[in-house]
């Protein structure tokens, strides 16, 4: 039987390291797939325009989101066409490395919410969405083997528990 100390010192952090790496890999692959197989760059705007128009016809898309698609997304299709895969690739790489992990998980959640609001949900999306919340719950461990820990940037995202945190040292 595993003792409690080994579980909290080795196994639990290892679980969150693996989850963070897989989460980052999922985002990296989502972006790479858009660039390589869905031809977002070779035929700019085609795939995304079709996707958004299809979303407008779905019953499970809320009216406010249909308004967003019609009046903002479709009018800025080229911006979204290039930004989405680039952000997914950058976020995936950074989370894999453990750099700016906490804010990037929140960015991933925002992207997930947009995907769900557009009327699309699948098993991979649910796994990534659930993983994001799990990583937030175990945020004490997401910095293990990360650049955030190495560079000290994890301190920027720790709650201060009512104390004012100063990032500027005074002598």
GIZI-V108704 format. One record per pair of residues at least 6 apart in sequence whose C-alpha atoms are under 7 Angstrom apart, sorted by the first residue. I is the first residue (numbers start at 1). J is the second residue. D is the distance in Angstrom with one decimal. If there is no record, write none. Layout:
((I & J & D) (I & J & D))
This chain:
((13 & 141 & 5.3) (13 & 144 & 6.7) (16 & 135 & 6.9) (16 & 141 & 6.1) (16 & 142 & 5.8) (17 & 142 & 6.2) (17 & 144 & 6.5) (20 & 95 & 6.7) (20 & 96 & 6.6) (20 & 142 & 6.7) (21 & 95 & 6.9) (21 & 96 & 4.8) (23 & 128 & 6.4) (23 & 131 & 6.9) (24 & 92 & 4.1) (24 & 93 & 6.4) (24 & 95 & 4.8) (24 & 96 & 4.7) (25 & 92 & 5.8) (25 & 96 & 6.5) (27 & 88 & 5.5) (27 & 89 & 6.5) (27 & 91 & 6.8) (27 & 92 & 4.6) (28 & 88 & 5.9) (28 & 89 & 4.5) (28 & 92 & 4.1) (28 & 93 & 6.3) (30 & 88 & 6.6) (31 & 85 & 4.3) (31 & 86 & 6.6) (31 & 88 & 4.8) (31 & 89 & 4.9) (32 & 89 & 6.5) (34 & 40 & 5.8) (34 & 85 & 6.2) (35 & 41 & 6.1) (35 & 85 & 6.8) (38 & 47 & 7.0) (40 & 47 & 6.6) (40 & 81 & 6.5) (44 & 78 & 6.9) (44 & 81 & 6.6) (45 & 77 & 6.0) (45 & 78 & 5.8) (45 & 81 & 5.7) (48 & 81 & 6.6) (49 & 74 & 6.8) (49 & 77 & 6.9) (52 & 69 & 6.7) (55 & 61 & 6.9) (55 & 118 & 5.6) (55 & 119 & 6.1) (56 & 66 & 5.8) (58 & 119 & 6.6) (60 & 119 & 5.6) (61 & 117 & 5.8) (61 & 118 & 5.7) (61 & 119 & 5.0) (62 & 117 & 6.9) (65 & 117 & 6.6) (91 & 104 & 6.4) (94 & 100 & 7.0) (95 & 101 & 5.5) (97 & 146 & 5.9) (97 & 147 & 6.1) (98 & 143 & 6.6) (98 & 146 & 4.2) (98 & 147 & 5.2) (98 & 148 & 5.8) (99 & 146 & 6.7) (99 & 147 & 5.2) (99 & 148 & 5.1) (100 & 148 & 6.3) (105 & 132 & 6.1) (109 & 129 & 6.8) (109 & 132 & 6.9) (112 & 129 & 6.6) (135 & 142 & 6.6) (143 & 149 & 5.7) (143 & 154 & 7.0) (148 & 154 & 5.0))
